Amino acid sequence: MLDLLLAVTTTQIIIYVAIGLLAILLVVILALVPIKTWFVALVSGAHVSMSRLIGMKMRRIPVAIIVDAYIMAKKAGISVEVVSLETHHLAGGDVRKVINAVIAAHSAKIDLSLEDAKAIDLAGRDVDQAVRQCVTPKVITTDLISAVAKDGVELKVKVRITVRANIAKFVGGAGDETILARVGEGIVTTVGSAETHEEVLENPDFISQKVIDKGLDIGTSYKILSIDIADIDVGENIGAELKKRDAEARKVIAQAEAEERRAMAEAQEQEMKAKTQQMQAVLIAAEAEVPKAMADAIKNGKLGVMDYYKIQNLNADTSMRKAIAGDSKNNTNKKPSSNPFED
């Protein structure tokens, strides 16, 4: 009887252990095998093998996202492999956004392959937005751009640039900033080539046409469809202001040159005064020698006394004539000099 009980107990223990192992195995399978995802893919016509799903699960790849994207691509008639989606996810890309962009491009008859979409996404550009901008053009509004015509009048122009994304150049192509810079440069050049600002005001389309003809979208991610003038205002008369400043500068230079000439004239005047005083000193020194020479001449008998008086009379007569003629202001009360050659 005891043996029978032991046999029954051992059998129950084995059964319980087997059931436990089965339960554990079932839990492990349910944890590793996404049965629900596998079933959804199967009934959606996008079969994915169980082994691949388990492999993605073990590599910590979001199975649901990859399978959902795969199903969407298959339903849209796009040829894609699960491995390609896995690789893109591991490279840091957004699988769902790439598939949505490819589907949208396919529906809009836009030539966008899966590889190109993956490259755009990995380059850090919004591939979904790129497709939307291919379908619906984007409008870029500039700030007021200041430009000056040849007559010196400033014009402030504000434009709206309508662009369409160029998928082929979206990787490596320049963005909005380059478009704005090139359009601004084109507006400044076009307005600057106009003879007068009235020409630009009369025909604003002249700016748009000239700027578009320059091919400013080369090397960018966009194709410029149109450039429309949103606003144009007349600013300051830059030419007149520059001429005014130039005239003021010339005035200052002329004043400086005149001051320099005046200083030089004063210096020359002072120099001539000094020379005059020097010559007067020499003359006075020479005059001082005349009486001595006359005394020596009289003493030596070379000059008679009557000759001396004749010279004195001649000097007096000369002084009187000068006083009468008004040639000298101080000769009226001037005493006859002892120097017969003073005058």
C-alpha positions as CSV (number, residue, x, y, z in Angstrom):
1,M,0.0,0.0,0.0
2,L,2.9,2.3,0.9
3,D,4.6,1.5,-2.4
4,L,1.5,2.4,-4.3
5,L,1.2,5.8,-2.5
6,L,4.9,6.5,-3.2
7,A,4.4,5.6,-6.9
8,V,1.3,7.9,-7.1
9,T,3.2,10.7,-5.4
10,T,6.2,10.4,-7.7
11,T,4.0,10.4,-10.8
12,Q,2.2,13.5,-9.6
13,I,5.5,15.2,-8.9
14,I,6.7,14.5,-12.4
15,I,3.4,15.7,-13.9
16,Y,3.6,18.9,-11.8
17,V,7.2,19.5,-12.8
18,A,6.4,18.9,-16.5
19,I,3.5,21.3,-16.3
20,G,5.7,23.9,-14.7
21,L,8.4,23.5,-17.3
22,L,5.8,23.8,-20.0
23,A,4.5,27.0,-18.3
24,I,7.9,28.5,-18.1
25,L,8.6,27.6,-21.7
26,L,5.3,29.1,-22.8
27,V,6.2,32.4,-20.9
28,V,9.6,32.5,-22.6
29,I,8.1,31.9,-26.0
30,L,5.5,34.6,-25.4
31,A,8.2,36.9,-24.3
32,L,10.5,36.3,-27.2
33,V,8.0,35.6,-30.0
34,P,5.7,38.5,-31.0
35,I,2.9,36.2,-32.0
36,K,0.4,39.0,-32.4
37,T,2.7,41.0,-34.7
38,W,3.5,37.9,-36.7
39,F,-0.2,37.1,-37.1
40,V,-1.1,40.7,-38.2
41,A,1.7,40.6,-40.8
42,L,0.5,37.2,-42.0
43,V,-3.1,38.3,-42.5
44,S,-2.0,41.6,-44.1
45,G,-0.1,39.8,-46.9
46,A,3.3,41.0,-45.6
47,H,4.6,37.7,-44.2
48,V,7.6,37.9,-41.8
49,S,9.3,34.8,-40.6
50,M,9.1,34.0,-36.9
51,S,12.9,33.6,-36.7
52,R,13.4,37.1,-38.0
53,L,10.9,38.5,-35.5
54,I,12.7,36.7,-32.7
55,G,16.1,38.0,-34.0
56,M,14.7,41.6,-34.0
57,K,13.4,41.1,-30.5
58,M,16.7,39.9,-29.3
59,R,18.5,42.8,-31.0
60,R,16.1,45.2,-29.2
61,I,14.7,46.5,-32.5
62,P,11.1,47.8,-32.2
63,V,9.3,45.0,-33.9
64,A,5.9,46.7,-34.1
65,I,7.4,49.8,-35.9
66,I,9.4,47.8,-38.4
67,V,6.5,45.4,-39.2
68,D,3.9,48.3,-39.4
69,A,6.2,50.1,-41.8
70,Y,6.7,46.9,-43.8
71,I,2.9,46.3,-44.0
72,M,2.3,50.0,-45.1
73,A,4.9,49.7,-47.9
74,K,3.5,46.4,-49.1
75,K,-0.1,47.7,-49.1
76,A,1.1,50.7,-51.2
77,G,2.8,48.5,-53.7
78,I,6.3,49.5,-52.8
79,S,9.0,46.9,-53.0
80,V,10.9,46.8,-49.7
81,E,12.8,44.3,-47.6
82,V,12.5,43.9,-43.8
83,V,16.4,43.8,-43.6
84,S,16.6,47.3,-45.2
85,L,14.2,48.7,-42.7
86,E,16.2,47.1,-39.8
87,T,19.4,48.5,-41.2
88,H,18.0,52.0,-41.5
89,H,16.7,51.9,-37.9
90,L,20.1,50.7,-36.6
91,A,21.7,53.6,-38.5
92,G,19.6,56.1,-36.5
93,G,16.9,56.7,-39.1
94,D,13.2,57.1,-38.7
95,V,11.7,54.1,-40.5
96,R,8.1,55.3,-40.2
97,K,8.8,58.7,-41.6
98,V,10.8,57.3,-44.5
99,I,8.0,54.9,-45.5
100,N,5.4,57.6,-45.2
101,A,7.4,59.9,-47.5
102,V,8.0,57.2,-50.1
103,I,4.2,56.4,-50.1
104,A,3.3,60.0,-50.4
105,A,5.8,60.5,-53.3
106,H,4.5,57.4,-55.0
107,S,0.9,58.6,-54.7
108,A,1.9,62.1,-56.1
109,K,3.9,60.6,-59.0
110,I,7.1,62.0,-57.6
111,D,10.3,60.1,-58.4
112,L,11.6,59.2,-54.9
113,S,13.2,55.8,-54.3
114,L,13.5,54.2,-50.9
115,E,17.3,54.6,-50.9
116,D,17.0,58.3,-51.7
117,A,14.5,58.7,-48.9
118,K,16.8,56.9,-46.5
119,A,19.7,59.0,-47.5
120,I,17.7,62.3,-47.0
121,D,16.6,61.1,-43.6
122,L,20.1,60.1,-42.4
123,A,21.4,63.4,-43.6
124,G,19.3,65.1,-41.0
125,R,16.7,66.5,-43.4
126,D,13.0,66.1,-43.0
127,V,12.1,63.8,-45.9
128,D,8.4,63.9,-45.2
129,Q,8.5,67.7,-45.3
130,A,10.5,67.5,-48.5
131,V,7.8,65.5,-50.2
132,R,5.1,67.9,-49.0
133,Q,7.0,70.8,-50.4
134,C,7.2,69.1,-53.7
135,V,3.5,68.8,-53.7
136,T,2.7,72.1,-52.1
137,P,5.3,74.9,-52.8
138,K,6.8,76.8,-49.9
139,V,6.7,80.6,-49.6
140,I,9.7,82.3,-48.1
141,T,9.3,86.0,-47.1
142,T,12.3,88.2,-46.8
143,D,12.9,91.2,-44.5
144,L,13.1,94.7,-46.0
145,I,16.1,94.7,-48.3
146,S,17.8,98.1,-48.7
147,A,19.1,99.0,-52.2
148,V,20.2,102.3,-53.8
149,A,19.6,103.3,-57.5
150,K,22.1,105.3,-59.5
151,D,20.4,108.6,-58.6
152,G,21.3,107.9,-55.0
153,V,17.7,107.2,-53.7
154,E,17.3,104.3,-51.4
155,L,14.5,101.7,-52.0
156,K,13.4,99.2,-49.3
157,V,12.1,96.0,-51.0
158,K,10.3,93.1,-49.4
159,V,9.6,90.0,-51.6
160,R,8.0,86.6,-51.3
161,I,9.9,83.7,-52.8
162,T,7.9,80.7,-53.9
163,V,10.0,77.5,-54.0
164,R,9.5,73.8,-54.6
165,A,11.7,71.2,-53.0
166,N,14.2,69.6,-55.4
167,I,14.4,66.0,-54.1
168,A,17.5,65.2,-56.2
169,K,19.5,68.0,-54.5
170,F,18.0,67.7,-51.1
171,V,21.1,65.9,-49.8
172,G,24.1,68.3,-50.0
173,G,22.0,71.2,-51.4
174,A,21.9,74.6,-49.7
175,G,18.8,75.6,-47.7
176,D,16.6,78.6,-47.1
177,E,19.4,80.9,-45.9
178,T,21.3,80.6,-49.2
179,I,18.1,81.4,-51.1
180,L,17.4,84.5,-49.0
181,A,21.1,85.7,-49.4
182,R,21.1,85.2,-53.2
183,V,17.8,86.9,-53.7
184,G,18.9,89.8,-51.5
185,E,22.1,90.2,-53.5
186,G,20.1,90.0,-56.8
187,I,17.7,92.8,-55.6
188,V,20.6,95.0,-54.6
189,T,22.3,94.5,-57.9
190,T,19.2,95.0,-60.0
191,V,18.1,98.2,-58.2
192,G,21.7,99.5,-58.3
193,S,21.7,99.1,-62.1
194,A,18.6,101.3,-62.5
195,E,19.3,104.9,-63.6
196,T,16.6,106.3,-61.3
197,H,14.4,104.9,-58.5
198,E,11.3,106.0,-60.5
199,E,12.1,103.3,-63.1
200,V,11.9,100.6,-60.4
201,L,8.7,102.1,-58.9
202,E,7.1,102.2,-62.3
203,N,7.9,98.6,-63.1
204,P,8.5,96.4,-60.0
205,D,8.3,93.2,-62.1
206,F,11.6,94.3,-63.5
207,I,13.3,93.3,-60.3
208,S,11.6,89.9,-60.2
209,Q,12.4,89.0,-63.8
210,K,16.1,90.1,-63.5
211,V,16.5,88.1,-60.2
212,I,14.9,84.9,-61.6
213,D,17.0,85.1,-64.8
214,K,20.2,84.9,-62.6
215,G,19.5,81.2,-61.8
216,L,19.8,81.7,-58.0
217,D,18.5,78.2,-57.2
218,I,21.6,76.4,-58.6
219,G,23.2,74.2,-56.0
220,T,20.3,74.6,-53.5
221,S,17.6,72.2,-52.3
222,Y,14.9,74.2,-54.0
223,K,13.7,75.4,-57.4
224,I,12.5,79.0,-57.4
225,L,9.1,79.2,-59.0
226,S,8.4,82.9,-58.6
227,I,9.6,86.0,-56.9
228,D,6.9,88.5,-56.1
229,I,7.3,92.0,-54.7
230,A,5.3,92.3,-51.5
231,D,6.3,95.8,-50.6
232,I,8.5,98.6,-51.8
233,D,9.2,101.9,-50.0
234,V,11.3,104.9,-50.8
235,G,14.0,105.5,-48.2
236,E,16.6,108.3,-47.8
237,N,18.4,110.1,-50.5
238,I,21.8,108.4,-49.9
239,G,23.4,110.2,-52.8
240,A,22.5,113.7,-51.6
241,E,23.7,112.8,-48.1
242,L,27.0,111.5,-49.4
243,K,27.5,114.7,-51.5
244,K,26.7,116.8,-48.4
245,R,29.3,114.9,-46.4
246,D,31.8,115.2,-49.2
247,A,31.2,119.0,-49.4
248,E,31.6,119.4,-45.7
249,A,34.8,117.4,-45.9
250,R,36.1,119.6,-48.7
251,K,35.2,122.7,-46.7
252,V,37.1,121.5,-43.7
253,I,40.1,120.7,-46.0
254,A,39.9,124.2,-47.6
255,Q,39.8,125.8,-44.2
256,A,42.8,123.9,-43.0
257,E,44.7,124.8,-46.2
258,A,43.7,128.5,-45.8
259,E,44.8,128.5,-42.2
260,E,48.1,126.9,-43.2
261,R,48.7,129.6,-45.9
262,R,47.8,132.4,-43.4
263,A,50.3,130.9,-40.9
264,M,52.9,130.8,-43.6
265,A,52.2,134.4,-44.6
266,E,52.5,135.6,-41.0
267,A,55.8,133.7,-40.6
268,Q,57.1,135.3,-43.8
269,E,55.9,138.7,-42.6
270,Q,57.7,138.3,-39.3
271,E,60.8,137.2,-41.2
272,M,60.7,140.3,-43.5
273,K,60.3,142.5,-40.4
274,A,63.3,141.0,-38.9
275,K,65.3,141.4,-42.1
276,T,64.1,145.1,-42.3
277,Q,65.3,145.8,-38.8
278,Q,68.5,144.1,-39.6
279,M,69.0,146.3,-42.7
280,Q,68.0,149.4,-40.7
281,A,70.7,148.6,-38.2
282,V,73.2,148.2,-41.0
283,L,72.0,151.5,-42.5
284,I,72.3,153.3,-39.2
285,A,75.8,151.9,-38.7
286,A,76.7,153.1,-42.2
287,E,75.2,156.6,-41.6
288,A,77.3,156.8,-38.4
289,E,80.4,156.5,-40.5
290,V,79.4,159.4,-42.9
291,P,80.3,162.3,-40.5
292,K,83.6,160.7,-39.7
293,A,84.4,160.4,-43.4
294,M,83.4,164.0,-44.1
295,A,85.5,165.2,-41.2
296,D,88.4,163.3,-42.5
297,A,87.8,164.7,-46.1
298,I,87.8,168.3,-44.7
299,K,90.8,167.7,-42.6
300,N,92.7,166.2,-45.5
301,G,91.6,169.0,-47.8
302,K,89.6,166.8,-50.1
303,L,86.3,168.6,-49.2
304,G,86.0,172.3,-48.7
305,V,83.8,174.1,-46.2
306,M,81.8,175.7,-49.0
307,D,81.2,172.3,-50.5
308,Y,79.9,171.1,-47.1
309,Y,77.4,174.0,-46.9
310,K,76.3,173.4,-50.4
311,I,75.5,169.8,-49.5
312,Q,73.6,171.0,-46.4
313,N,71.6,173.4,-48.5
314,L,70.8,170.7,-51.0
315,N,69.5,168.4,-48.3
316,A,67.3,171.1,-46.8
317,D,65.9,171.9,-50.3
318,T,65.2,168.3,-50.9
319,S,63.4,167.9,-47.6
320,M,61.3,171.0,-48.3
321,R,60.3,169.7,-51.7
322,K,59.3,166.3,-50.2
323,A,57.2,168.0,-47.5
324,I,55.4,170.1,-50.1
325,A,54.8,167.1,-52.4
326,G,53.5,165.1,-49.4
327,D,55.8,162.2,-49.9
328,S,56.9,162.2,-46.4
329,K,54.8,162.8,-43.3
330,N,57.7,163.5,-40.9
331,N,60.0,165.6,-43.0
332,T,58.2,168.9,-42.3
333,N,59.7,169.3,-38.8
334,K,62.8,167.3,-39.5
335,K,66.1,169.2,-38.9
336,P,68.8,169.1,-41.5
337,S,70.9,166.1,-41.0
338,S,74.6,166.3,-40.6
339,N,74.7,163.5,-43.2
340,P,74.5,165.1,-46.7
341,F,73.5,161.6,-48.2
342,E,70.7,160.8,-45.8
343,D,67.9,161.6,-48.2
